[in-house]
Amino acid sequence: MPDRFPIKELMVDLKEFYTISIDSTFIEAHAALEKARQEFQSGLKKYQILMVKDNSGHVIGKLSPMDLIQGLEPKYRNIIDPNSLRFKDALYVIESMKTQKVLWDKPLGNLCRTAQHAKIKDFLKFPVEGHQISEDSFLDEALHLFVVGRHDSLFVLENKKLVGLLVFSDVYDHISQKITAECQLPS
């Protein structure tokens, strides 16, 4: 694999994704994600991610199924920044908070009430340092960001403007093809 493989060759242009307004409700986002999922499963679309537009029509973030489900528990926003969710021992912290009735007391019991009132702008993932990369970057830099941040995708920027997404599954496919073509398995 070349050391300087440009990410532009793997980047997905924003127009490949469905979009939704920042002012959309949880229910509207769910409906849009369901449509994207159905088209993904039927092979019509390659991704089931929504790009989120501001009131000026500019893409400002993304919404995945995981983001939507995290939006069901608004208490998490009070203690965890969704753009940098990192605890050294996250399970211990979350379990202790559940035990103390601080988080997810009955998330599915309040599902419809929460979903009716939640807005995606309250739990949207925005491009932040460590989760974004310049379109002129190379794959080695992107791999570092994927591994360190455990991201499923990276926001691709051109002059500070969001222009695309580098999706980890595409990066993995590229690396896997290189391994198959260039690496010999031991006999």
C-alpha positions in Angstrom: 0.0 0.0 0.0 1.5 3.4 -1.0 2.4 5.5 2.0 0.8 8.6 0.5 -2.6 7.3 -0.8 -4.9 10.4 -1.1 -8.2 10.2 0.9 -9.9 12.0 -2.0 -10.0 8.7 -3.8 -12.0 7.1 -1.0 -14.0 10.1 0.2 -17.8 10.0 -0.3 -19.3 13.3 -1.6 -22.1 14.7 0.5 -24.7 14.3 -2.3 -24.4 10.5 -1.8 -26.2 10.8 1.5 -29.8 11.7 2.5 -30.1 15.0 4.3 -32.3 16.3 7.1 -32.7 19.7 8.7 -31.1 20.6 12.0 -34.6 21.5 13.3 -36.0 18.0 12.6 -37.6 16.0 15.4 -36.5 12.6 16.6 -39.5 11.1 14.9 -38.6 12.8 11.5 -35.0 11.6 11.9 -36.2 8.1 12.6 -38.4 8.0 9.5 -35.5 9.3 7.3 -33.1 6.8 8.8 -35.6 4.0 8.2 -35.9 5.0 4.6 -32.1 5.1 4.3 -31.8 1.7 6.0 -34.4 0.1 3.7 -32.5 1.4 0.6 -29.2 0.3 2.1 -30.6 -3.2 2.8 -32.1 -3.5 -0.7 -28.8 -2.4 -2.3 -30.1 0.9 -3.6 -27.9 3.0 -1.3 -24.4 2.2 0.1 -24.8 4.1 3.4 -27.5 4.6 6.0 -26.2 7.9 7.4 -28.0 11.2 7.3 -26.2 14.5 6.7 -27.7 17.3 8.7 -28.2 20.8 7.2 -28.4 24.1 8.9 -31.1 26.7 8.0 -28.8 28.0 5.2 -28.7 24.6 3.6 -25.0 23.9 4.6 -24.2 20.4 5.8 -23.0 20.8 9.4 -22.9 17.3 10.8 -24.2 13.7 10.5 -26.7 11.5 12.2 -26.3 7.7 12.3 -28.6 5.1 13.9 -26.4 5.1 17.0 -26.7 8.8 17.3 -30.4 8.6 17.2 -30.6 5.9 19.9 -28.2 8.0 22.1 -30.8 10.8 21.7 -33.3 8.7 23.6 -31.5 9.4 26.9 -31.2 13.2 27.3 -29.4 12.8 30.7 -26.3 11.6 28.9 -25.9 15.1 27.4 -25.5 16.5 30.9 -22.3 14.4 31.6 -20.9 13.3 28.3 -20.0 15.3 25.2 -21.4 13.2 22.3 -18.6 14.6 20.1 -15.9 13.2 22.3 -17.4 10.2 24.2 -14.5 8.8 26.1 -14.2 7.3 29.5 -11.3 5.1 30.4 -13.8 2.6 31.9 -17.0 3.6 30.3 -19.0 0.5 31.4 -18.1 1.0 35.1 -19.2 4.7 35.0 -22.4 4.0 33.1 -23.4 1.0 35.3 -22.8 3.0 38.5 -25.0 5.8 37.1 -27.7 3.4 36.2 -27.6 1.9 39.6 -28.0 5.3 41.2 -30.9 6.0 38.8 -29.0 8.9 37.1 -29.2 7.4 33.6 -31.6 5.2 31.7 -34.0 4.5 34.4 -36.6 3.3 31.9 -35.5 4.4 28.5 -37.9 2.3 26.5 -40.8 3.0 28.9 -40.5 6.7 28.0 -39.7 6.0 24.4 -42.6 7.7 22.7 -42.7 10.7 25.1 -39.0 11.2 24.6 -39.1 10.8 20.9 -42.0 13.3 20.5 -40.1 16.1 22.2 -36.5 15.5 21.2 -34.8 17.5 18.5 -31.8 16.2 16.6 -29.9 19.5 17.3 -29.8 18.4 20.9 -27.7 15.3 20.2 -26.1 15.8 16.8 -22.5 15.0 16.2 -20.6 18.0 14.8 -17.2 17.9 13.1 -14.6 18.5 15.9 -10.9 18.2 15.9 -9.9 14.5 15.8 -13.1 13.7 13.9 -12.3 15.7 10.8 -9.6 15.6 8.1 -8.5 17.8 5.2 -9.4 16.6 1.8 -5.7 16.9 0.9 -4.7 14.4 3.6 -3.5 10.9 3.0 -4.7 7.6 4.2 -2.0 7.1 6.9 -3.2 10.2 8.7 -6.9 9.1 8.4 -6.0 5.6 9.8 -4.4 7.3 12.9 -7.7 9.3 13.5 -9.8 6.2 13.0 -7.8 4.1 15.4 -7.3 6.7 18.1 -10.8 8.0 18.0 -12.6 4.7 17.2 -14.7 6.6 14.6 -17.0 5.0 12.0 -16.3 7.9 9.7 -14.4 11.2 9.4 -15.7 14.5 8.3 -13.7 15.7 5.2 -13.1 19.5 5.0 -12.0 21.8 2.2 -11.1 25.2 3.5 -13.0 24.6 6.7 -16.1 23.6 4.7 -17.6 20.1 5.0 -17.4 18.5 1.6 -17.6 14.8 2.3 -17.2 11.8 4.5 -14.5 9.2 4.8 -16.3 6.1 5.8 -14.3 3.4 7.7 -15.9 0.5 5.9 -14.6 1.9 2.6 -11.1 2.4 4.1 -11.2 -1.2 5.4 -12.3 -2.5 1.9 -9.4 -0.6 0.3 -6.9 -2.0 2.8 -8.4 -5.5 2.6 -8.0 -5.5 -1.2 -4.4 -4.4 -0.9 -3.7 -7.2 1.6 -5.3 -9.8 -0.7 -3.4 -8.5 -3.7 0.0 -7.8 -2.2 0.5 -10.0 0.9 1.3 -13.7 0.7 -0.2 -15.9 3.4 2.3 -18.2 5.1 2.3 -21.7 3.7 
